Amino acid sequence: MFHSVRHEDQIKPSREPLPVVGMAGDVDLEFQGNIVLTPDEGEMEFVVRFTNGALEWVRPFDDLSEQQQMLAVRSNLEN
């Protein structure tokens, strides 16, 4: 989900600009692919897969086959 906002300037009685935030709308990007979650050193790495914007699964990176790991990393670099 991409959350977009619109910023406008509004003049206060003291004539100083006041930022005003208004919703411009949310856009569902329907992301498709893998995201590799890289943690701090010593923590477990995960792969998250989305299909048509919906979470399909979350798996430890080390549980994937070598081929799946390579595809996940490549997918992560392309997005």
C-alpha positions in Angstrom: 0.0 0.0 0.0 1.4 3.4 -1.0 0.1 6.1 1.3 0.2 9.5 -0.4 -0.4 12.9 1.2 -0.8 16.4 -0.1 0.9 19.3 1.6 -0.4 22.9 1.4 0.6 26.1 2.9 -2.1 28.0 4.8 -1.6 31.6 6.2 -2.2 32.0 9.9 -3.3 35.4 11.3 0.4 36.2 12.0 1.0 35.6 8.2 3.5 32.8 8.9 3.0 29.7 6.7 1.5 26.7 8.4 1.9 23.3 6.7 -1.4 21.5 6.3 -1.5 17.8 5.5 -4.5 16.4 3.5 -5.0 12.9 2.4 -4.5 12.5 -1.3 -5.4 8.9 -1.4 -3.9 5.4 -0.9 -2.8 3.3 -3.8 -2.6 -0.5 -3.6 0.4 -1.4 -5.6 -0.5 -5.1 -5.5 3.2 -6.0 -5.1 4.2 -9.3 -6.5 7.5 -11.0 -5.6 9.8 -11.7 -2.8 11.3 -9.4 -0.2 14.4 -10.5 1.7 14.3 -9.2 5.3 17.9 -8.7 6.3 18.2 -8.3 10.1 21.1 -7.2 12.3 24.1 -9.4 12.7 23.3 -12.7 14.5 19.6 -12.6 13.8 17.6 -14.9 11.4 17.0 -13.7 7.8 13.5 -14.2 6.3 12.0 -14.2 2.8 8.4 -12.8 2.5 6.5 -13.6 -0.7 3.6 -11.5 -2.0 1.2 -12.6 -4.8 -1.1 -9.9 -6.3 -0.5 -7.7 -3.2 -1.4 -10.4 -0.7 1.1 -12.0 1.7 1.5 -15.6 0.6 4.2 -16.8 3.1 7.1 -16.0 5.3 10.0 -18.4 5.6 13.5 -18.5 7.1 16.0 -17.8 4.3 18.1 -20.8 5.3 15.1 -23.1 4.9 14.9 -22.3 1.2 16.7 -24.4 -1.4 19.8 -22.7 -3.0 17.8 -22.0 -6.2 15.0 -20.4 -4.2 17.5 -18.3 -2.3 19.0 -17.1 -5.5 15.6 -16.2 -7.0 14.6 -14.4 -3.8 17.8 -12.3 -3.8 17.5 -11.5 -7.5 13.8 -10.6 -7.1 14.7 -8.4 -4.2 17.3 -6.5 -6.2 14.9 -6.0 -9.2 12.2 -4.4 -7.0 
